[in-house]
Amino acid sequence: MLLKILIVCLLIFMVFNLFRAMKIMLKGDSGGTSMTKFIGRRVLTSAIIILLLIIAVAMGWITPNPRPY
């Protein structure tokens, strides 16, 4: 259950960074914080989520659905 909560929190953090980057993009401000900082955080969060899922399946904490239909 803790793993699921962690993944959901990371997904929320990823969406939050996406919207912060969108805000900077729409503002068109060249000064201040860079949009790539937030996009980079989003990509890093996605990589962490994928690694957590792979580790959780390998350790047997979660089981994938054997029959998707």
All heavy atoms as a GROMACS GRO file, in nm:
protein
  539
    1MET      N    1   0.082  -0.119   0.000
    1MET     CA    2   0.000   0.000   0.000
    1MET      C    3   0.087   0.126   0.000
    1MET      O    4   0.052   0.224  -0.063
    1MET     CB    5  -0.091  -0.004   0.123
    1MET     CG    6  -0.188   0.108   0.130
    1MET     SD    7  -0.308   0.091   0.000
    1MET     CE    8  -0.414   0.224   0.036
    2LEU      N    9   0.199   0.119   0.072
    2LEU     CA   10   0.289   0.234   0.078
    2LEU      C   11   0.347   0.266  -0.060
    2LEU      O   12   0.363   0.383  -0.096
    2LEU     CB   13   0.401   0.207   0.178
    2LEU     CG   14   0.500   0.320   0.201
    2LEU    CD1   15   0.429   0.439   0.262
    2LEU    CD2   16   0.612   0.275   0.290
    3LEU      N   17   0.376   0.162  -0.137
    3LEU     CA   18   0.430   0.182  -0.272
    3LEU      C   19   0.328   0.254  -0.361
    3LEU      O   20   0.365   0.344  -0.437
    3LEU     CB   21   0.468   0.047  -0.334
    3LEU     CG   22   0.528   0.052  -0.473
    3LEU    CD1   23   0.665   0.118  -0.467
    3LEU    CD2   24   0.537  -0.084  -0.533
    4LYS      N   25   0.203   0.217  -0.350
    4LYS     CA   26   0.098   0.282  -0.430
    4LYS      C   27   0.084   0.429  -0.394
    4LYS      O   28   0.069   0.514  -0.482
    4LYS     CB   29  -0.034   0.210  -0.412
    4LYS     CG   30  -0.036   0.072  -0.472
    4LYS     CD   31  -0.168   0.004  -0.446
    4LYS     CE   32  -0.166  -0.140  -0.497
    4LYS     NZ   33  -0.293  -0.208  -0.473
    5ILE      N   34   0.091   0.459  -0.265
    5ILE     CA   35   0.082   0.598  -0.221
    5ILE      C   36   0.202   0.677  -0.273
    5ILE      O   37   0.187   0.791  -0.319
    5ILE     CB   38   0.073   0.605  -0.067
    5ILE    CG1   39  -0.059   0.546  -0.020
    5ILE    CG2   40   0.089   0.748  -0.017
    5ILE    CD1   41  -0.069   0.529   0.129
    6LEU      N   42   0.320   0.619  -0.269
    6LEU     CA   43   0.440   0.684  -0.319
    6LEU      C   44   0.428   0.712  -0.469
    6LEU      O   45   0.462   0.821  -0.516
    6LEU     CB   46   0.563   0.599  -0.290
    6LEU     CG   47   0.696   0.654  -0.338
    6LEU    CD1   48   0.730   0.782  -0.264
    6LEU    CD2   49   0.806   0.552  -0.320
    7ILE      N   50   0.379   0.616  -0.545
    7ILE     CA   51   0.365   0.634  -0.689
    7ILE      C   52   0.262   0.743  -0.721
    7ILE      O   53   0.284   0.826  -0.809
    7ILE     CB   54   0.330   0.500  -0.757
    7ILE    CG1   55   0.453   0.409  -0.754
    7ILE    CG2   56   0.285   0.522  -0.901
    7ILE    CD1   57   0.430   0.271  -0.806
    8VAL      N   58   0.152   0.744  -0.648
    8VAL     CA   59   0.051   0.848  -0.670
    8VAL      C   60   0.107   0.986  -0.637
    8VAL      O   61   0.084   1.083  -0.710
    8VAL     CB   62  -0.077   0.818  -0.588
    8VAL    CG1   63  -0.170   0.937  -0.586
    8VAL    CG2   64  -0.148   0.696  -0.644
    9CYS      N   65   0.183   0.997  -0.528
    9CYS     CA   66   0.245   1.125  -0.493
    9CYS      C   67   0.344   1.170  -0.600
    9CYS      O   68   0.350   1.289  -0.634
    9CYS     CB   69   0.313   1.115  -0.358
    9CYS     SG   70   0.200   1.104  -0.220
   10LEU      N   71   0.421   1.077  -0.653
   10LEU     CA   72   0.515   1.111  -0.760
   10LEU      C   73   0.442   1.154  -0.887
   10LEU      O   74   0.487   1.245  -0.957
   10LEU     CB   75   0.608   0.994  -0.789
   10LEU     CG   76   0.718   0.970  -0.686
   10LEU    CD1   77   0.791   0.839  -0.714
   10LEU    CD2   78   0.815   1.084  -0.682
   11LEU      N   79   0.329   1.091  -0.918
   11LEU     CA   80   0.250   1.132  -1.034
   11LEU      C   81   0.193   1.272  -1.015
   11LEU      O   82   0.192   1.353  -1.109
   11LEU     CB   83   0.138   1.032  -1.060
   11LEU     CG   84   0.179   0.898  -1.119
   11LEU    CD1   85   0.062   0.802  -1.119
   11LEU    CD2   86   0.232   0.916  -1.260
   12ILE      N   87   0.148   1.303  -0.895
   12ILE     CA   88   0.097   1.437  -0.867
   12ILE      C   89   0.209   1.540  -0.880
   12ILE      O   90   0.191   1.648  -0.936
   12ILE     CB   91   0.031   1.442  -0.728
   12ILE    CG1   92  -0.098   1.361  -0.730
   12ILE    CG2   93   0.004   1.585  -0.683
   12ILE    CD1   94  -0.159   1.337  -0.594
   13PHE      N   95   0.328   1.506  -0.828
   13PHE     CA   96   0.444   1.594  -0.841
   13PHE      C   97   0.480   1.617  -0.987
   13PHE      O   98   0.515   1.728  -1.027
   13PHE     CB   99   0.562   1.535  -0.764
   13PHE     CG  100   0.687   1.618  -0.768
   13PHE    CD1  101   0.694   1.738  -0.700
   13PHE    CD2  102   0.797   1.575  -0.840
   13PHE    CE1  103   0.809   1.814  -0.704
   13PHE    CE2  104   0.913   1.651  -0.845
   13PHE     CZ  105   0.918   1.771  -0.776
   14MET      N  106   0.470   1.512  -1.068
   14MET     CA  107   0.500   1.522  -1.211
   14MET      C  108   0.403   1.617  -1.280
   14MET      O  109   0.444   1.704  -1.359
   14MET     CB  110   0.496   1.384  -1.275
   14MET     CG  111   0.540   1.381  -1.419
   14MET     SD  112   0.549   1.216  -1.487
   14MET     CE  113   0.377   1.173  -1.493
   15VAL      N  114   0.275   1.604  -1.253
   15VAL     CA  115   0.175   1.692  -1.313
   15VAL      C  116   0.193   1.836  -1.264
   15VAL      O  117   0.179   1.932  -1.342
   15VAL     CB  118   0.033   1.639  -1.283
   15VAL    CG1  119  -0.073   1.738  -1.326
   15VAL    CG2  120   0.011   1.506  -1.352
   16PHE      N  121   0.227   1.852  -1.137
   16PHE     CA  122   0.252   1.985  -1.082
   16PHE      C  123   0.365   2.054  -1.156
   16PHE      O  124   0.354   2.173  -1.194
   16PHE     CB  125   0.284   1.973  -0.933
   16PHE     CG  126   0.323   2.101  -0.867
   16PHE    CD1  127   0.229   2.200  -0.844
   16PHE    CD2  128   0.454   2.123  -0.828
   16PHE    CE1  129   0.265   2.318  -0.782
   16PHE    CE2  130   0.491   2.241  -0.767
   16PHE     CZ  131   0.396   2.339  -0.744
   17ASN      N  132   0.474   1.983  -1.181
   17ASN     CA  133   0.587   2.042  -1.256
   17ASN      C  134   0.549   2.071  -1.400
   17ASN      O  135   0.597   2.168  -1.458
   17ASN     CB  136   0.708   1.949  -1.250
   17ASN     CG  137   0.783   1.964  -1.121
   17ASN    OD1  138   0.805   2.074  -1.075
   17ASN    ND2  139   0.819   1.852  -1.061
   18LEU      N  140   0.464   1.989  -1.457
   18LEU     CA  141   0.419   2.014  -1.594
   18LEU      C  142   0.342   2.145  -1.602
   18LEU      O  143   0.363   2.226  -1.692
   18LEU     CB  144   0.333   1.897  -1.643
   18LEU     CG  145   0.280   1.907  -1.784
   18LEU    CD1  146   0.393   1.902  -1.884
   18LEU    CD2  147   0.181   1.795  -1.810
   19PHE      N  148   0.254   2.168  -1.506
   19PHE     CA  149   0.177   2.292  -1.507
   19PHE      C  150   0.262   2.413  -1.473
   19PHE      O  151   0.237   2.523  -1.524
   19PHE     CB  152   0.057   2.281  -1.412
   19PHE     CG  153  -0.058   2.207  -1.471
   19PHE    CD1  154  -0.091   2.081  -1.427
   19PHE    CD2  155  -0.133   2.263  -1.573
   19PHE    CE1  156  -0.197   2.012  -1.482
   19PHE    CE2  157  -0.239   2.196  -1.629
   19PHE     CZ  158  -0.272   2.070  -1.584
   20ARG      N  159   0.365   2.396  -1.390
   20ARG     CA  160   0.455   2.509  -1.364
   20ARG      C  161   0.533   2.546  -1.489
   20ARG      O  162   0.554   2.663  -1.517
   20ARG     CB  163   0.551   2.474  -1.251
   20ARG     CG  164   0.479   2.478  -1.116
   20ARG     CD  165   0.572   2.462  -1.002
   20ARG     NE  166   0.662   2.577  -0.990
   20ARG     CZ  167   0.755   2.587  -0.898
   20ARG    NH1  168   0.771   2.490  -0.812
   20ARG    NH2  169   0.832   2.692  -0.892
   21ALA      N  170   0.574   2.445  -1.568
   21ALA     CA  171   0.644   2.473  -1.693
   21ALA      C  172   0.550   2.540  -1.792
   21ALA      O  173   0.590   2.631  -1.865
   21ALA     CB  174   0.701   2.344  -1.751
   22MET      N  175   0.424   2.496  -1.794
   22MET     CA  176   0.326   2.556  -1.884
   22MET      C  177   0.302   2.703  -1.848
   22MET      O  178   0.291   2.789  -1.936
   22MET     CB  179   0.195   2.479  -1.879
   22MET     CG  180   0.090   2.533  -1.975
   22MET     SD  181  -0.066   2.448  -1.962
   22MET     CE  182  -0.126   2.510  -1.807
   23LYS      N  183   0.298   2.732  -1.719
   23LYS     CA  184   0.278   2.870  -1.674
   23LYS      C  185   0.392   2.960  -1.723
   23LYS      O  186   0.368   3.071  -1.769
   23LYS     CB  187   0.269   2.872  -1.522
   23LYS     CG  188   0.245   3.006  -1.463
   23LYS     CD  189   0.238   2.996  -1.311
   23LYS     CE  190   0.236   3.133  -1.248
   23LYS     NZ  191   0.243   3.126  -1.103
   24ILE      N  192   0.515   2.911  -1.712
   24ILE     CA  193   0.630   2.989  -1.757
   24ILE      C  194   0.627   3.005  -1.909
   24ILE      O  195   0.656   3.112  -1.963
   24ILE     CB  196   0.762   2.923  -1.712
   24ILE    CG1  197   0.775   2.936  -1.561
   24ILE    CG2  198   0.883   2.986  -1.779
   24ILE    CD1  199   0.891   2.859  -1.503
   25MET      N  200   0.586   2.898  -1.981
   25MET     CA  201   0.581   2.904  -2.126
   25MET      C  202   0.477   3.006  -2.172
   25MET      O  203   0.500   3.084  -2.264
   25MET     CB  204   0.548   2.766  -2.184
   25MET     CG  205   0.543   2.764  -2.335
   25MET     SD  206   0.499   2.604  -2.402
   25MET     CE  207   0.330   2.589  -2.352
   26LEU      N  208   0.360   3.006  -2.109
   26LEU     CA  209   0.255   3.097  -2.150
   26LEU      C  210   0.285   3.241  -2.112
   26LEU      O  211   0.241   3.334  -2.180
   26LEU     CB  212   0.121   3.054  -2.088
   26LEU     CG  213   0.063   2.925  -2.142
   26LEU    CD1  214  -0.065   2.888  -2.068
   26LEU    CD2  215   0.037   2.935  -2.291
   27LYS      N  216   0.360   3.259  -2.004
   27LYS     CA  217   0.396   3.395  -1.963
   27LYS      C  218   0.495   3.456  -2.061
   27LYS      O  219   0.494   3.575  -2.086
   27LYS     CB  220   0.456   3.392  -1.822
   27LYS     CG  221   0.472   3.530  -1.762
   27LYS     CD  222   0.542   3.527  -1.628
   27LYS     CE  223   0.462   3.451  -1.527
   27LYS     NZ  224   0.525   3.458  -1.393
   28GLY      N  225   0.580   3.373  -2.121
   28GLY     CA  226   0.678   3.421  -2.219
   28GLY      C  227   0.791   3.498  -2.157
   28GLY      O  228   0.856   3.577  -2.223
   29ASP      N  229   0.816   3.475  -2.030
   29ASP     CA  230   0.923   3.545  -1.959
   29ASP      C  231   1.056   3.478  -1.988
   29ASP      O  232   1.074   3.360  -1.962
   29ASP     CB  233   0.895   3.539  -1.809
   29ASP     CG  234   0.906   3.675  -1.743
   29ASP    OD1  235   0.938   3.771  -1.814
   29ASP    OD2  236   0.884   3.681  -1.622
   30SER      N  237   1.152   3.552  -2.043
   30SER     CA  238   1.283   3.493  -2.068
   30SER      C  239   1.370   3.499  -1.942
   30SER      O  240   1.462   3.420  -1.926
   30SER     CB  241   1.353   3.564  -2.184
   30SER     OG  242   1.371   3.700  -2.151
   31GLY      N  243   1.343   3.594  -1.853
   31GLY     CA  244   1.420   3.605  -1.729
   31GLY      C  245   1.357   3.519  -1.621
   31GLY      O  246   1.246   3.469  -1.632
   32GLY      N  247   1.431   3.497  -1.515
   32GLY     CA  248   1.378   3.418  -1.404
   32GLY      C  249   1.408   3.271  -1.421
   32GLY      O  250   1.506   3.232  -1.482
   33THR      N  251   1.319   3.188  -1.367
   33THR     CA  252   1.342   3.043  -1.373
   33THR      C  253   1.317   2.990  -1.514
   33THR      O  254   1.235   3.042  -1.589
   33THR     CB  255   1.250   2.970  -1.274
   33THR    OG1  256   1.114   3.003  -1.304
   33THR    CG2  257   1.282   3.006  -1.133
   34SER      N  258   1.388   2.886  -1.546
   34SER     CA  259   1.380   2.828  -1.678
   34SER      C  260   1.275   2.718  -1.684
   34SER      O  261   1.255   2.643  -1.589
   34SER     CB  262   1.517   2.770  -1.715
   34SER     OG  263   1.510   2.705  -1.839
   35MET      N  264   1.208   2.710  -1.797
   35MET     CA  265   1.106   2.607  -1.817
   35MET      C  266   1.170   2.468  -1.821
   35MET      O  267   1.108   2.370  -1.777
   35MET     CB  268   1.031   2.634  -1.948
   35MET     CG  269   0.921   2.537  -1.977
   35MET     SD  270   0.828   2.576  -2.124
   35MET     CE  271   0.947   2.551  -2.251
   36THR      N  272   1.292   2.459  -1.868
   36THR     CA  273   1.358   2.329  -1.879
   36THR      C  274   1.384   2.265  -1.742
   36THR      O  275   1.393   2.144  -1.732
   36THR     CB  276   1.491   2.341  -1.956
   36THR    OG1  277   1.575   2.433  -1.888
   36THR    CG2  278   1.468   2.388  -2.097
   37LYS      N  279   1.395   2.348  -1.640
   37LYS     CA  280   1.414   2.296  -1.505
   37LYS      C  281   1.295   2.211  -1.463
   37LYS      O  282   1.311   2.100  -1.411
   37LYS     CB  283   1.433   2.413  -1.409
   37LYS     CG  284   1.442   2.376  -1.265
   37LYS     CD  285   1.466   2.504  -1.184
   37LYS     CE  286   1.402   2.496  -1.050
   37LYS     NZ  287   1.420   2.619  -0.973
   38PHE      N  288   1.175   2.260  -1.490
   38PHE     CA  289   1.055   2.187  -1.452
   38PHE      C  290   1.028   2.068  -1.543
   38PHE      O  291   0.981   1.963  -1.498
   38PHE     CB  292   0.935   2.281  -1.449
   38PHE     CG  293   0.950   2.391  -1.350
   38PHE    CD1  294   0.965   2.523  -1.391
   38PHE    CD2  295   0.954   2.365  -1.215
   38PHE    CE1  296   0.980   2.625  -1.301
   38PHE    CE2  297   0.970   2.466  -1.122
   38PHE     CZ  298   0.984   2.597  -1.165
   39ILE      N  299   1.060   2.082  -1.670
   39ILE     CA  300   1.046   1.969  -1.763
   39ILE      C  301   1.145   1.859  -1.726
   39ILE      O  302   1.113   1.740  -1.730
   39ILE     CB  303   1.064   2.015  -1.909
   39ILE    CG1  304   0.956   2.116  -1.947
   39ILE    CG2  305   1.064   1.898  -2.004
   39ILE    CD1  306   0.815   2.061  -1.948
   40GLY      N  307   1.266   1.897  -1.687
   40GLY     CA  308   1.365   1.800  -1.643
   40GLY      C  309   1.321   1.726  -1.518
   40GLY      O  310   1.340   1.604  -1.506
   41ARG      N  311   1.259   1.798  -1.425
   41ARG     CA  312   1.206   1.733  -1.305
   41ARG      C  313   1.097   1.633  -1.342
   41ARG      O  314   1.085   1.527  -1.282
   41ARG     CB  315   1.148   1.836  -1.209
   41ARG     CG  316   1.250   1.912  -1.133
   41ARG     CD  317   1.182   2.002  -1.035
   41ARG     NE  318   1.276   2.094  -0.972
   41ARG     CZ  319   1.240   2.195  -0.896
   41ARG    NH1  320   1.112   2.217  -0.874
   41ARG    NH2  321   1.330   2.273  -0.843
   42ARG      N  322   1.016   1.669  -1.441
   42ARG     CA  323   0.908   1.581  -1.484
   42ARG      C  324   0.964   1.452  -1.545
   42ARG      O  325   0.917   1.342  -1.516
   42ARG     CB  326   0.820   1.653  -1.585
   42ARG     CG  327   0.706   1.573  -1.634
   42ARG     CD  328   0.620   1.656  -1.729
   42ARG     NE  329   0.532   1.566  -1.797
   42ARG     CZ  330   0.546   1.527  -1.923
   42ARG    NH1  331   0.645   1.573  -1.995
   42ARG    NH2  332   0.460   1.444  -1.978
   43VAL      N  333   1.066   1.466  -1.626
   43VAL     CA  334   1.128   1.349  -1.688
   43VAL      C  335   1.196   1.262  -1.582
   43VAL      O  336   1.184   1.138  -1.585
   43VAL     CB  337   1.229   1.393  -1.798
   43VAL    CG1  338   1.311   1.276  -1.848
   43VAL    CG2  339   1.155   1.459  -1.913
   44LEU      N  340   1.264   1.324  -1.488
   44LEU     CA  341   1.329   1.249  -1.380
   44LEU      C  342   1.226   1.175  -1.295
   44LEU      O  343   1.246   1.059  -1.259
   44LEU     CB  344   1.412   1.342  -1.293
   44LEU     CG  345   1.484   1.278  -1.175
   44LEU    CD1  346   1.588   1.179  -1.226
   44LEU    CD2  347   1.547   1.383  -1.088
   45THR      N  348   1.114   1.240  -1.267
   45THR     CA  349   1.007   1.176  -1.189
   45THR      C  350   0.950   1.056  -1.265
   45THR      O  351   0.923   0.952  -1.206
   45THR     CB  352   0.897   1.277  -1.157
   45THR    OG1  353   0.954   1.392  -1.095
   45THR    CG2  354   0.794   1.217  -1.063
   46SER      N  355   0.934   1.070  -1.395
   46SER     CA  356   0.885   0.957  -1.476
   46SER      C  357   0.982   0.840  -1.472
   46SER      O  358   0.939   0.724  -1.459
   46SER     CB  359   0.866   1.001  -1.622
   46SER     OG  360   0.775   1.105  -1.632
   47ALA      N  361   1.110   0.869  -1.480
   47ALA     CA  362   1.211   0.762  -1.474
   47ALA      C  363   1.210   0.694  -1.337
   47ALA      O  364   1.221   0.570  -1.329
   47ALA     CB  365   1.349   0.819  -1.504
   48ILE      N  366   1.193   0.771  -1.232
   48ILE     CA  367   1.188   0.713  -1.098
   48ILE      C  368   1.065   0.623  -1.082
   48ILE      O  369   1.074   0.514  -1.024
   48ILE     CB  370   1.189   0.824  -0.990
   48ILE    CG1  371   1.326   0.891  -0.988
   48ILE    CG2  372   1.153   0.770  -0.853
   48ILE    CD1  373   1.332   1.015  -0.901
   49ILE      N  374   0.952   0.666  -1.136
   49ILE     CA  375   0.830   0.585  -1.128
   49ILE      C  376   0.848   0.453  -1.202
   49ILE      O  377   0.812   0.346  -1.151
   49ILE     CB  378   0.709   0.663  -1.183
   49ILE    CG1  379   0.673   0.777  -1.089
   49ILE    CG2  380   0.589   0.572  -1.204
   49ILE    CD1  381   0.570   0.873  -1.145
   50ILE      N  382   0.907   0.458  -1.320
   50ILE     CA  383   0.928   0.335  -1.398
   50ILE      C  384   1.024   0.242  -1.324
   50ILE      O  385   1.001   0.121  -1.317
   50ILE     CB  386   0.980   0.369  -1.539
   50ILE    CG1  387   0.868   0.435  -1.620
   50ILE    CG2  388   1.030   0.246  -1.612
   50ILE    CD1  389   0.910   0.491  -1.752
   51LEU      N  390   1.132   0.297  -1.268
   51LEU     CA  391   1.226   0.214  -1.193
   51LEU      C  392   1.160   0.152  -1.070
   51LEU      O  393   1.184   0.035  -1.038
   51LEU     CB  394   1.348   0.295  -1.152
   51LEU     CG  395   1.449   0.324  -1.262
   51LEU    CD1  396   1.558   0.418  -1.211
   51LEU    CD2  397   1.509   0.196  -1.314
   52LEU      N  398   1.078   0.229  -0.999
   52LEU     CA  399   1.007   0.175  -0.883
   52LEU      C  400   0.915   0.060  -0.923
   52LEU      O  401   0.907  -0.041  -0.854
   52LEU     CB  402   0.925   0.285  -0.816
   52LEU     CG  403   0.998   0.373  -0.716
   52LEU    CD1  404   0.906   0.484  -0.667
   52LEU    CD2  405   1.049   0.292  -0.601
   53LEU      N  406   0.845   0.075  -1.034
   53LEU     CA  407   0.757  -0.031  -1.080
   53LEU      C  408   0.835  -0.157  -1.120
   53LEU      O  409   0.794  -0.269  -1.086
   53LEU     CB  410   0.672   0.017  -1.198
   53LEU     CG  411   0.562   0.117  -1.163
   53LEU    CD1  412   0.496   0.169  -1.289
   53LEU    CD2  413   0.460   0.053  -1.071
   54ILE      N  414   0.947  -0.140  -1.187
   54ILE     CA  415   1.029  -0.255  -1.226
   54ILE      C  416   1.084  -0.326  -1.102
   54ILE      O  417   1.081  -0.449  -1.093
   54ILE     CB  418   1.142  -0.210  -1.321
   54ILE    CG1  419   1.084  -0.170  -1.456
   54ILE    CG2  420   1.246  -0.320  -1.338
   54ILE    CD1  421   1.184  -0.106  -1.550
   55ILE      N  422   1.133  -0.249  -1.006
   55ILE     CA  423   1.185  -0.309  -0.883
   55ILE      C  424   1.075  -0.379  -0.805
   55ILE      O  425   1.094  -0.489  -0.752
   55ILE     CB  426   1.254  -0.201  -0.796
   55ILE    CG1  427   1.384  -0.155  -0.864
   55ILE    CG2  428   1.283  -0.251  -0.656
   55ILE    CD1  429   1.447  -0.034  -0.802
   56ALA      N  430   0.956  -0.317  -0.798
   56ALA     CA  431   0.845  -0.377  -0.724
   56ALA      C  432   0.799  -0.508  -0.788
   56ALA      O  433   0.767  -0.604  -0.716
   56ALA     CB  434   0.729  -0.278  -0.716
   57VAL      N  435   0.798  -0.516  -0.919
   57VAL     CA  436   0.760  -0.642  -0.986
   57VAL      C  437   0.869  -0.747  -0.965
   57VAL      O  438   0.839  -0.864  -0.940
   57VAL     CB  439   0.734  -0.617  -1.136
   57VAL    CG1  440   0.721  -0.747  -1.212
   57VAL    CG2  441   0.607  -0.535  -1.155
   58ALA      N  442   0.995  -0.706  -0.973
   58ALA     CA  443   1.105  -0.801  -0.955
   58ALA      C  444   1.111  -0.857  -0.812
   58ALA      O  445   1.144  -0.974  -0.792
   58ALA     CB  446   1.238  -0.735  -0.990
   59MET      N  447   1.077  -0.775  -0.714
   59MET     CA  448   1.082  -0.819  -0.575
   59MET      C  449   0.954  -0.892  -0.533
   59MET      O  450   0.949  -0.948  -0.425
   59MET     CB  451   1.104  -0.699  -0.482
   59MET     CG  452   1.227  -0.619  -0.512
   59MET     SD  453   1.374  -0.677  -0.431
   59MET     CE  454   1.348  -0.636  -0.265
   60GLY      N  455   0.853  -0.886  -0.616
   60GLY     CA  456   0.728  -0.954  -0.586
   60GLY      C  457   0.631  -0.874  -0.502
   60GLY      O  458   0.535  -0.928  -0.449
   61TRP      N  459   0.656  -0.744  -0.486
   61TRP     CA  460   0.566  -0.661  -0.407
   61TRP      C  461   0.434  -0.639  -0.478
   61TRP      O  462   0.330  -0.628  -0.414
   61TRP     CB  463   0.631  -0.526  -0.376
   61TRP     CG  464   0.754  -0.537  -0.292
   61TRP    CD1  465   0.789  -0.641  -0.210
   61TRP    CD2  466   0.860  -0.442  -0.282
   61TRP    NE1  467   0.910  -0.615  -0.150
   61TRP    CE2  468   0.956  -0.494  -0.193
   61TRP    CE3  469   0.883  -0.318  -0.341
   61TRP    CZ2  470   1.071  -0.426  -0.160
   61TRP    CZ3  471   0.998  -0.251  -0.307
   61TRP    CH2  472   1.091  -0.304  -0.219
   62ILE      N  473   0.439  -0.629  -0.611
   62ILE     CA  474   0.318  -0.618  -0.692
   62ILE      C  475   0.325  -0.725  -0.800
   62ILE      O  476   0.434  -0.768  -0.839
   62ILE     CB  477   0.300  -0.478  -0.755
   62ILE    CG1  478   0.419  -0.440  -0.842
   62ILE    CG2  479   0.274  -0.373  -0.650
   62ILE    CD1  480   0.400  -0.310  -0.917
   63THR      N  481   0.211  -0.768  -0.845
   63THR     CA  482   0.206  -0.870  -0.950
   63THR      C  483   0.133  -0.813  -1.070
   63THR      O  484   0.023  -0.756  -1.054
   63THR     CB  485   0.137  -0.998  -0.901
   63THR    OG1  486   0.007  -0.964  -0.854
   63THR    CG2  487   0.216  -1.063  -0.790
   64PRO      N  488   0.189  -0.828  -1.187
   64PRO     CA  489   0.119  -0.779  -1.306
   64PRO      C  490   0.000  -0.870  -1.338
   64PRO      O  491  -0.006  -0.985  -1.296
   64PRO     CB  492   0.226  -0.785  -1.416
   64PRO     CG  493   0.324  -0.886  -1.367
   64PRO     CD  494   0.321  -0.881  -1.218
   65ASN      N  495  -0.092  -0.815  -1.410
   65ASN     CA  496  -0.209  -0.889  -1.452
   65ASN      C  497  -0.168  -0.993  -1.557
   65ASN      O  498  -0.121  -0.956  -1.665
   65ASN     CB  499  -0.314  -0.792  -1.509
   65ASN     CG  500  -0.446  -0.859  -1.532
   65ASN    OD1  501  -0.465  -0.975  -1.496
   65ASN    ND2  502  -0.538  -0.784  -1.590
   66PRO      N  503  -0.186  -1.123  -1.532
   66PRO     CA  504  -0.140  -1.223  -1.628
   66PRO      C  505  -0.225  -1.229  -1.755
   66PRO      O  506  -0.177  -1.264  -1.860
   66PRO     CB  507  -0.146  -1.355  -1.552
   66PRO     CG  508  -0.246  -1.331  -1.445
   66PRO     CD  509  -0.239  -1.185  -1.412
   67ARG      N  510  -0.353  -1.196  -1.742
   67ARG     CA  511  -0.443  -1.199  -1.858
   67ARG      C  512  -0.512  -1.064  -1.870
   67ARG      O  513  -0.603  -1.034  -1.795
   67ARG     CB  514  -0.546  -1.309  -1.841
   67ARG     CG  515  -0.479  -1.447  -1.837
   67ARG     CD  516  -0.581  -1.553  -1.825
   67ARG     NE  517  -0.663  -1.553  -1.947
   67ARG     CZ  518  -0.768  -1.629  -1.962
   67ARG    NH1  519  -0.808  -1.709  -1.867
   67ARG    NH2  520  -0.836  -1.626  -2.076
   68PRO      N  521  -0.470  -0.983  -1.965
   68PRO     CA  522  -0.526  -0.848  -1.973
   68PRO      C  523  -0.668  -0.842  -2.032
   68PRO      O  524  -0.726  -0.734  -2.038
   68PRO     CB  525  -0.427  -0.776  -2.064
   68PRO     CG  526  -0.365  -0.882  -2.144
   68PRO     CD  527  -0.362  -1.004  -2.057
   69TYR      N  528  -0.723  -0.953  -2.073
   69TYR     CA  529  -0.858  -0.948  -2.130
   69TYR      C  530  -0.956  -1.020  -2.043
   69TYR      O  531  -0.926  -1.092  -1.953
   69TYR     CB  532  -0.861  -1.006  -2.271
   69TYR     CG  533  -0.793  -1.139  -2.286
   69TYR    CD1  534  -0.863  -1.257  -2.262
   69TYR    CD2  535  -0.659  -1.147  -2.321
   69TYR    CE1  536  -0.799  -1.378  -2.274
   69TYR    CE2  537  -0.596  -1.268  -2.333
   69TYR     CZ  538  -0.668  -1.384  -2.310
   69TYR     OH  539  -0.606  -1.505  -2.323
   0.00000   0.00000   0.00000
